């Protein structure tokens, strides 16, 4: 790739968290089907996860055109047969383009709900409920408060910095997130402690 036209973006946390996240996904994802990644960001997770999760297919998405350009550039630099081109998807929308396109068996959402307005994470659960089959997996990764309390001073400082950037952003309370999930017929399957005071939250659709 010509570096003068290299549209790839980089997120330093990706290299630190991608292996632990992959280990959890290998345990909880269905063995086949299409995995929709909501808010793929730079695209680094997509190009790392997809080849290691074959024969599953990986569908990246992001509402930001610059992010989608980065995802496409990463795909060009690391071609993989089981990853789709990125699609434009805003989690807060009341209809997702993918709903009429293809079956989705699981949804992966990494580091979004704290760097997004509340409407985005509420929309995430509503959309996931619309498109996932019974027993479908919704995977969340990021920092969470537990019992209304930050789990580490670094998370408290991070939360403060997020809210200074945008008052609608902020580290969410795990119990609130689970309650919202349950209101959309998701059951909590497991919470996994992760590096850097983050959590993996695995939810499953019920009837």
C-alpha positions in Angstrom: 0.0 0.0 0.0 1.2 3.5 -0.9 1.9 5.2 2.5 0.8 8.5 1.1 -2.7 7.0 0.6 -2.7 4.9 3.7 -6.1 5.5 5.4 -5.5 3.0 8.2 -6.1 4.3 11.7 -4.5 2.9 14.8 -5.8 2.4 18.3 -3.0 1.6 20.8 -5.3 -0.4 23.1 -6.1 -2.9 20.3 -2.8 -4.8 20.5 -3.2 -5.1 24.3 -6.7 -6.4 24.3 -7.2 -8.3 21.1 -5.8 -11.6 22.3 -7.8 -11.7 25.6 -10.9 -10.8 23.6 -10.3 -13.5 21.0 -9.9 -16.1 23.8 -13.4 -15.2 25.1 -15.0 -15.1 21.6 -13.6 -18.5 20.8 -15.5 -19.8 23.9 -18.8 -18.1 23.4 -19.5 -17.5 19.7 -21.5 -20.0 17.7 -19.3 -22.3 15.6 -20.7 -20.9 12.2 -22.6 -17.9 10.9 -22.0 -14.2 10.5 -20.7 -12.1 13.3 -21.7 -8.4 13.1 -19.2 -6.1 14.8 -21.0 -2.8 15.8 -18.7 0.2 15.9 -15.6 -1.4 14.4 -13.6 1.8 14.7 -10.1 1.5 13.1 -10.8 -2.0 11.8 -7.8 -3.5 13.6 -10.0 -5.9 15.6 -11.8 -7.0 12.5 -8.7 -8.0 10.5 -7.2 -9.7 13.6 -10.3 -11.6 14.6 -11.8 -12.7 11.3 -9.1 -15.1 10.1 -8.8 -16.7 13.5 -12.6 -17.2 13.8 -13.1 -18.9 10.5 -15.3 -20.5 9.2 -17.4 -17.8 10.8 -17.8 -14.6 8.7 -17.1 -11.2 10.2 -19.1 -8.1 9.2 -17.6 -4.8 10.4 -19.7 -1.6 10.7 -19.3 2.0 11.7 -21.4 5.1 11.2 -18.2 7.2 10.7 -17.1 7.3 7.0 -13.4 7.9 8.1 -13.6 4.8 10.2 -15.1 2.8 7.4 -12.2 4.0 5.1 -9.7 2.8 7.8 -11.5 -0.6 8.0 -11.3 -1.0 4.2 -7.7 0.0 4.2 -6.8 -2.6 6.9 -8.7 -5.2 4.8 -6.7 -4.2 1.8 -3.4 -4.6 3.7 -4.4 -7.9 5.3 -6.8 -9.7 2.9 -9.1 -12.4 4.4 -11.8 -14.5 2.7 -14.2 -14.4 5.6 -14.5 -10.7 6.2 -17.1 -8.4 4.5 -16.6 -4.8 3.5 -17.6 -2.4 6.2 -21.2 -1.2 6.3 -22.7 2.1 7.5 -24.6 1.3 10.7 -25.6 3.7 13.5 -26.6 1.7 16.6 -29.1 4.3 17.7 -31.1 3.9 14.5 -34.5 2.2 14.7 -33.6 0.2 11.6 -30.3 -1.3 10.6 -29.4 -1.8 7.0 -28.2 -5.4 7.7 -31.7 -6.4 8.9 -32.9 -7.0 5.3 -29.5 -8.3 4.0 -28.4 -11.5 5.8 -28.8 -13.6 9.0 -26.6 -12.6 11.9 -25.8 -15.2 14.5 -23.9 -13.0 17.0 -23.0 -9.3 17.6 -19.6 -8.1 19.0 -19.3 -4.6 20.4 -15.9 -3.5 21.7 -15.3 -0.2 23.5 -18.4 1.7 22.3 -21.0 2.2 24.9 -18.9 4.5 27.1 -17.8 6.6 24.1 -21.3 7.1 22.8 -24.6 8.7 23.9 -27.0 6.7 25.9 -29.2 6.4 22.8 -26.5 4.4 21.0 -26.3 1.7 23.7 -30.1 1.6 24.1 -30.3 1.2 20.3 -27.7 -1.5 20.4 -29.9 -3.7 22.5 -33.0 -2.9 20.6 -31.3 -3.7 17.3 -29.7 -6.8 18.6 -33.0 -8.1 19.7 -34.5 -7.4 16.3 -31.9 -9.4 14.3 -30.5 -12.1 16.6 -32.1 -15.6 16.7 -33.1 -17.2 19.9 -29.9 -18.2 21.6 -27.9 -15.5 19.7 -24.9 -14.0 21.5 -24.3 -10.3 22.2 -20.7 -9.6 23.4 -19.7 -6.3 25.1 -16.2 -5.3 26.1 -15.1 -2.2 28.0 -14.9 -0.5 31.4 -18.0 -0.7 33.7 -18.9 0.6 37.1 -20.2 -2.1 39.4 -22.7 -1.2 42.1 -22.4 2.4 40.9 -18.7 2.4 41.8 -15.6 2.5 39.6 -13.5 -0.6 39.8 -10.2 1.3 39.7 -9.0 4.9 40.0 -7.9 4.8 36.4 -11.5 4.1 35.3 -12.7 7.0 37.4 -10.2 9.3 35.8 -11.1 8.0 32.3 -14.8 8.5 33.0 -14.2 12.1 34.0 -12.2 12.7 30.9 -15.0 11.2 28.7 -17.6 13.4 30.3 -15.5 16.5 29.8 -15.4 15.7 26.1 -19.1 15.0 25.9 -21.6 15.0 28.8 -23.5 12.2 27.1 -20.5 9.9 27.3 -19.2 8.0 30.3 -18.5 4.6 31.9 -21.8 2.8 32.3 -23.0 0.9 35.4 -23.0 -2.8 34.7 -26.2 -3.5 36.6 -28.0 -0.8 34.5 -26.7 -2.3 31.3 -27.8 -5.8 32.3 -31.3 -4.4 33.3 -31.6 -2.8 29.9 -30.5 -6.0 28.2 -33.1 -8.0 30.2 -35.8 -5.6 29.1 -35.0 -6.7 25.5 -35.1 -10.4 26.4 -31.4 -10.9 26.8 -30.1 -13.1 29.6 -26.7 -12.6 31.2 -24.5 -15.6 30.5 -21.2 -14.6 32.0 -19.0 -11.6 33.0 -15.3 -12.1 32.6 -12.6 -9.9 34.2 -10.2 -8.6 31.5 -6.9 -6.7 31.5 -6.7 -3.0 32.3 -9.8 -3.1 34.5 -12.2 -3.9 31.7 -14.9 -6.6 31.5 -16.3 -8.9 28.9 -20.1 -9.2 29.2 -21.7 -12.1 27.4 -25.5 -12.0 26.8 -27.8 -14.4 25.1 -31.2 -13.9 23.6 -34.1 -15.8 25.1 -37.5 -16.5 23.7 
